[in-house]
Amino acid sequence: MASDFTSLGLDPALCAAVQAAFSIEKPSDIQEKVITTALGLETPRDILIRSRTGSGKTLAFLLPILHRLLLEHRQSGRTREAARMMGTQLLVVVPTRELAAQSHQTLERLLAKLHGADHWLVSGTLSGGDRRKSEKERLRKGVHIVVGTPGRLVDHLNNTERWAKQISACRWVVFDEADRLLDSGFEKFVKEILGALGKGRIDRLQVCLCSATVDGKRQDLFGYKLTDPLLVSEGPLRLKAADTKTLITNDFNTQLEHFYIVSPTKMRLAALLGFLEESFSNATPQKIVLFTICCDTVDFISLLFNDPTFKMLPKDVNKFKLHGSLEHKTRIETFNAFTKETRNCLLVCTDVAARGLNLSHVSCIVQYDAPCDMNDYIHRAGRTARQEETGKSVLFLMPSERDYIPELEKKNLKLKKLRWEPLVERVATKVDIKSAEKVTVEETIPEEDLTTVNLDTRKRIFAWLEQLQGKIKTKGQLFSLAKSAYLSFIRAYATHPTVEKSIFHIKKLHLGHIAATFLLDEAPKAVAANRGKEVPEGKPKRDEKDFKGGKGGKGSKGDKGGNSKGPFKPKRVISEFDAGDIDAVFTRKLKRPK
């Protein structure tokens, strides 16, 4: 292990900037391997970087490139003005606007600590946050390092003529969170970007793919052939030719503990609430991120937890929400506010926050819905236990999903079981026994055994649910949102890949119990039939400030509302990974089951 960055052969001025900007003296394992490899290459080769989340991959790919640019600038004798006209030298492509903003902030902090003649590099973002006119003006003046989302980059390649002509001079392109960018939905944009970079080139473009779950066997990018790619990863894998495929590899954080809870479906909301209450009762402030699979569920949980009449969470818990349907400004403000928060706080979000984001001092990740891609389990969990911190990830499962645990364990993950009963009992103690006495305990399906908690607790929880189901009918916006969230959840659940259908299949779900988790007492068919009808408070306004994070968006992009005839009506599903001007990156249609 290197004692400092200078011993790796990096420029001393750059090493001093790293120390001043981030107070980092020693490189991480992956930083040492990538820097040593990149600086030691006699001829350019493409590099695949795979390491655990929070290990410092951004600096790992940035530092060798900045080192070369600084040395070449000194040797050339160019003035700062002349250097500005070099054009874009490095292009960093990321899947989300939040990650673009974070990567750019990291870069800016580093460049700001380069002084004197070394202070000449200019960076910028293209992610749809500013007006195109402002972005065009910056590109016209000259930007050496551009961080952007695929849709916005392609937009400027097609419409900013001067930059499009100069882009072939770009020497490096980094695809951060590469496995997400190489999903089929981004194919069109990745092809256009690589096509523009390769047009009329004399020298060779160097490509870097970077992710915790990058495919080490990849040899091409949608037809663009990689040049003798090298796989650089942490731990015993060291450096090797890219001939190994490990979609999930346990180069993971030893400071990260993995837990799971299998609770009866109808007890699911009570178990979640009990877990959050228990966590926030800790003497040390807790920072928790809660993941769901669709935007409408985020909106529903957010509004429910923030409504004082439901008394879901302690008043001192600051609540935030984040998903791809929110306005860009709101998303960035929410990200920054949650990152800076030091008190008890909860961020409810979709997988738009699962990739690459350093949310700072997160103590726990709650995966309330299992991800639709097993790799996303790792990326979600990676929002905690970053750098030298500790953290835990808790996965909530329904009884029909319990076989997901052995599949995760096959990927070298060690998960510990947490009991759901104490969590539910914690909620039950708040329910008046008199109201519970009137409740009839229903028969339950065999795989969802409720008898592991006593009859009194079951009655209290069912009474609690009945009270909430009654209250929600008086809340027009929340009631309508509960229906939307239920339908969106069913549609999203159907998008689990074929290889996971034996675990995640709609036919295995008790739809009535699923509806109960959204506080609906109607039969599933009735929910679908009544979708879009007027509610007691009139037409709900989805743009009300229901949560910190400001205005709500259009709801789940997988649920466009309308006169749905049932929860399985075919829909055009649009990814909530909103990358600039991207229109639709996932168009699979769902079929009504027989």
N, C-alpha and C positions, 0 to 999 in steps of 0.2 A: 504493500500500500504506500503510495507516494505521500511524502510529508507535507508537500505544498504544490501549488500549480506550477511554480517556476521549474521544479525538477522534471516536469513533463515536457519541457522545451518551449512552453508558451512565452510570448513576449512579456518582459517584466512590467511594462506600462499596463498591459491588459490584466496581468495578475494583480497589480495594485488596484485597478478599477474594480475587479471582482471583490477584493477585500473591502474596499470603501463602500461599494454599493450594497453588498449582501452580508458583510461580516463573515465571509467564508474563507477559511484558511486552507483546509484540506479538501481535495476533490473526493467525490463519492466513488464507489467502485466502478459504476458505469461511466462516469465522467473520465476517470483515469484510462479506462480501456478505449473509449471512443477517441479521446484526444491523442493518445499514443498511436492508435491505428491510423487516424486521419493524417497526422503529421508525418508518419513514417512511410506513407505510400509514395513510391517513386512515380507511378503513373496513376491517374485518377481511376478509382473504382467506385461503384455504387455500394452504399452501406445500408444494412438493415439493423436498426437499434431496437433491442427488446430488453426491457427491464421493468421491475416493479413500479407501481405508481408512487409518485413522490420521491423518486430517486435522483432527480435533477437532470432529466433528459434534455430539457430546453437549453440549459447551458452546455450540455455535452455536445450538441450539434452546432451551437452558435460560436463557441470559443475558437475551435480550429479555423473556422471561416474568417472570423474577425482578425485572427492572428495573421493570416495570409494577406488580407486586405491592408492591414497596417504596415506590414513589411514592404509590400509592393508600392504603397503610396510614398514611403520614405525614399525608396530607391528611385522612383520616377521623378521626384523633384517637382511634382505638379503643385500648383497653388490650390487653395481651397475652392475657388471659383471654378477652376478647370476640372477639379475632381468631381464637382457637383454634376458636370455634364457627362460623366461616365455612363450614366443610366443605371438601371436596376441590376445589381450583381447577385443578390440572393432573394429568392421568392419562397416564403413560408406559407404553405396552404393548410388551413385548419377547418374542421367541420362546422364550428359554431361561432357566433359573434362574440360570446363571452370569452371563449378561448383565444380569439383573435385579440381582444382587448387586453387580456392578461399577458399574452406572449409579447405584445407590443410594449406594455408597461415594464416588463422584465428587461427588454432590450433597451428602452429609453433610460432606465435607471443605470444600466451598465455604460451606455455611451456618454451619459452626462458626467461620468467620472474619468473620462479620458480628457486630458488637458493639453493645452498648447497646440502644437502642430498635429497632434493625434486626434484633436477634436474636430473632425470633418465629416464623419459618416452621418447620413440623414436616413431616418426610418419613417415609415408611415403605414397606416392600415387602410384596407379596402374591404369593408364588411357591411356596407349599407347604412352605417350610422350617420354619416354626413351627406349633404347634398352632392350629387354627381359633379356639379360645377366646381365645388370646393376641392373634391378629390382630383378632378382633372387638372386644376391649377397647381396642386402640389406635385403631381406627376410631371407636369410641364417644366417645373423648376428643377426637377431631378430628385429622385428618391433611390438611395442605394439598396435599402433593404425594405421589402414590402411584405407585410403580413396580411393575409386576406382569406375570405371564404370563397368557395368555388364559383358560386353564382355571380358575385360581384366582380371577381377577377375576370371572368369571361365577358361580362358586360363591358368592362373597360378595354379588353382586348379587341372587342368588336366596334367600340364607339370612340375610344380615345386614340386617334390615329398615330400621333407622335409616339406615344408610349408603346403601341403595338409594333411599330417599326423598330424600336430600340430593344425590345424585350429579348430578341435573339442573342443579345450580348450578355444576357444573364448566365452566370456560370454554375450556380447551384440552385436546386429546388428541393425543399424539404416538405414531405407530406407528414405532418404531425397528426397523431391518431390515425395512422394510415389504414388500419383495417376498416375503420368507419368510412373513410374517404373512398376506399376501394369497393364499397358496396355498389351493387348494380345501379342504384339510384343516382350516384354521382358520376357514372361512367362517361356520360356526354361531356360533362365539364372537365374532368381529368384529361380526356382525349383532346379537347380543344386547347387546354393549357399546355400540354406536352407538344401538341402540334405547333403552337405559336413559338414555343421555346426552341424547337428544333428546326424551324424554317431558316434556311440560308446560313446554317452554322458552319464555321471552319473548325473550331475546337469542339471538344466533347462536353456535353452537359453532365454534371455529376448529380446523381439522384440519391436522396436519403429518405428512407421510410422509418418511421419512429412510432412505437406503441408498446404498451405492456403485453399485448397479445398479437403482435404482428406475425404473419405467416413466414417462418424462416425458409420455406421452400419456394417462395415466389421468385420467378425469373423474369416476369414481364408485368407491365401495367397496361391492361386493355390493349395489347398488341405492341406497346413500346417495350422493346427488349432491354432489360437491365444488363449492364456491363460487368460480368464476372462478380456478382454481388457477394459481399462479405456479411456474415451475421455476427454482430457484436452483442453479447449479453452478459448479465451478471453471473456471479457464482462460478461453478465448475465448468459451465459451457465455454467460458472464455471466448476465443475468437476462432471461427471456423467458416468454411465455405457454406453458402446458404443452401444446405441440403437436408435440413431438419425441420419437421413441421410439429410444433407444439402449440396448439391454440391457447391452452392455458398451461402455464408452466410455474412451478413453485419456486420462482426466484423472489418470492414474496417476502413482505415485511414480517419479521418475527415479532414485531411489536403489535401486530394486528391479530386480534382474536375473532373467531367466527362462531356465531351461535345461530340456532334455528328454533322456531316455535311452531308446532303443529296444533292448531286450535280448531274446534268445531266451527264451521262456517258462520253459524248464527251468533257465535260468541266472539267473532273476529274483531269487531269494533271495540267491544268491551276489553278484550285482551290488549289491543293497541293502546287504548286509553290508560289501562292499568300500568302498562310498561312505561309510557311517557310520564305519568304521574310519579311513578317510582323513581325514574331517572332524574326528574326535576326536583325531587325532594332531597337530592344529594347536596351536601354543604358546599361543594365546589360547583361553580356555574357550569352548566351543561350546554353544549352546542350540538344540536342534533339535526341531521338531514334525513328527511323521509321521502323515499322514492315510490312513485306509482307509475302505471303504464300508460296513462292518457291524461290529456289536459283537463278534461271535465272533472276527473276525480280530484285533481289538484285543486280546482276551483271549489268543488263541493266541500272537501275536507277543510280548506282554508276558511271558507265562509262559516262552516259549522263550528270550528274551533274559535272563531273570532266573535261569534254571536253570544253576548252575555247571558241570554235567557237559557242557553244550554249548559253553561258552566262546565265546559269540557276540560280546560287547563287552568292552572294557577294564573292569577292576574299579572304576575311579574314576568311571565314568559313572553318575549317579543316574537312575533310571528311574521314570516315572510313566505312568498310563493314565487315560483319561477317555472315558466314553460315557454315553448316556442311560439305561442299565439300572442304573447304580450308584445307591446311596442318595443322597439330596440332601446329607446331611452330608458324605459321602465326596467327592462331586463338588466341593463348595465347598472342602473341605480340600485336595484335590489341586490345584485351580486356584490357591489362595493359595500353596501350597508351591512349585509350579513357577514362579509369578510371582516369588517372592522368591529363587529359587535363582540362585547366581552361578557355580557350578562347571559342569563338563561334565554335561549332562543331556539326556534324551530323553523327550518326551511322545508316547505313541502314543494316537491318538484318532480318533473319527469326526467327522462334520460338526457335531456338537453344539458343537464348539469353533471352528467356521469363521466364526461371525458375531459381529462387534462386539467380541470380547474383546481386551483389551490385555494380552498375556501378558508384556510387558516384556523388552526386549533379546533377542528371538529372532533368531538369526543365519541360520537356514535353515529353509525349509519343504520337506518331502519329501512329494509326493503319490504314494504307492505304488500306489494305485488311482485311476484317473481319476474325477472326480466324476460323479454321475448328472445333474447340471444344469450347463451350461457356465458359468452365472453364479457357481456355487460355486467354480470355479477361481480367480476373482478374490478372493473372500472368504477362501478358504484362504490364498492367497499374501499377503493383506493382514495376516496375523498377524506379518509381519516388515517391516522397513524403515519403521517407524512414526515419526512426527514427523521428526526430522532424521537418523535412523539409516539405515545401509545394510543390505541383506540380499539373499538369493537364494531363488528357488523352483525346485525340481527335480521334474519330472514324469516318472514311470516309465511306459512304455508297452510293450505286447507288439507284435510285428510286425504283427498283424492290426489294430492300432489306430493305425498310423502316420499315417493320413489325418486324425487329430484335429488335427495340427499346422497344416495349412493352414486349418482352420476357426477355430482360435484366432487365426491371423495375419490373418484377415479382420476380426477385432475389434480391429485395431490393436495387437496384442501382438507383440513381437519375441522369439522364442525361439531360443536358441543350442543346438546339439547337443553333447552330451557322449558320448564313446566308452564303451561298456560293457566292452570288452576289458581295459583296465588294472585295472578294479575287480575283475573275476573273477580275473585273474592274481594280484592281491594276496591273495586267499583261497587260491588254488591253491598258493602257495608254502608254506603251512602243512601240506599234506597229504603224508604219507609216500610216496615214490616207489614203494616195494615194494608197497604196497597198491594203488597206481594201475596197476601193470603187469598185474594180474589182470583189470582192467576191460575189457569189450568196448564200444567206442564205437558207439552205435546209429545207425541211419540217421535222418536228421532231415527234417522236411517242408521243401520248397523255400524257403518264405518265412522260415524260421527257420534261416538259414545259420550254422552253428557254425564253419566253416572259417576265419573271420577270427582265431581263436586257434589256436595250434599244437596238435598231437595230444597232447603231454604235458600241456598245461593242461586240455584236455578230459577226459583220463583222470583227472587229479587231482580235478577238480570232480565227475565222476560217482562217483568213489570216496568223496569227501567226502559226497555225497548218500546213497550207500548206507550209510555209517557212521551218519549221522544217522537214516536210516529204520530202521535196526536198533535204535538207542538209544531212539527214541521209542516203540517197541513195549513197552519195559520201564517206561514212564512212563504209568501208567493215566490220570491226569487229563489230561495233555498229549496223549496219543494220542486220547482221546475228544474233546477240544477241537479237535484238528486236523480230525477228521471233521466236526464241527459247523461249523467255520469254512469248510471246503471247500463244504459244502452251502449255507451262508448266502451265501457269495460268489457261487455260481451263481445263486441266487434274486435277490440284489441286482443282479447284472449284467443280469438280464432286465428290470429296471425302467428302463433307459435309455429316454428318450423316443423316439417314433417317428421324429422327424427325425434322430436319431443312430443308428438301427438299421443304416444302411449301414456304420457304423464299429464299433459295439459290438453284436455279435450273437452269441448262444451258438453258432450253427452254425459260426462262424469260429474258435472256440476248440478247441485240442487238450486235451480234458478230462484225459487222462492226464498231460500236462505241467503242467496247472493243479494236479492232485493232488500232483505232485512238489514244487510250491512250498510245500505244507503238509506236506511230508515224509511223504507217503503213497505206498507202492509198490503199493497195491491198484488194481485197475481201478475206474473211477468207479461202475459198477453195483454192485460189491461194497461200496464205501464206503457207498452209499445203503442197500443191503440189510442191512448190519451195524450201521447207525446205531442206537444205544440199547442194544446188547448189552453184556454185562458185559466189562470189561477186566481185565488182570492184577491191578491193585491194588484191584479192587472198584469200586463205584459212585463216580465222581469227585465231589468236593465243590467246587462252584463258588464257595463263599463263603470258601475259604481265602485267606489274605493272600499272593497270588502276586506282588504288585507294590506299590510305594508308592502310596498312594491307598486302601489298606485293603481292605475286603470287596468281593468281586466281586458282580455282580448276577445277573440271570436269563439272561444271555447275549443273543445277538442277538434283538431283538424280531421280526425277520423269520424266525426259526427257532425254533419252539416244540418242536422235537424230536419224540418220538413214533415211531410205526412208519411212517416215510416209505417209500413204495414206489419212490422215485426222486428225483433232484435237482430234477425239474420238477413235483412234485406241487403243485397249487394250494394256496396258503397265504394267509391273511389277513395282509397285511403291515402292521405297526404302526410308525409313525414313532418314532424314538428322540429326536425333539425333544420331550422330556417337559415339557410346559408345565402345571404344576399338576395339575389333575384331568383333563386331557385323556385320553380313552380311546383313540381311534384316529383318526389324521388322514390315513391313506392306506390304502385298502381294495381297491386294484386286485388282481385275481387273475391268477396266471400260468398259461398254458396249456402243456400238454406239446407240444413241437414235433413235427411229423410226421416 
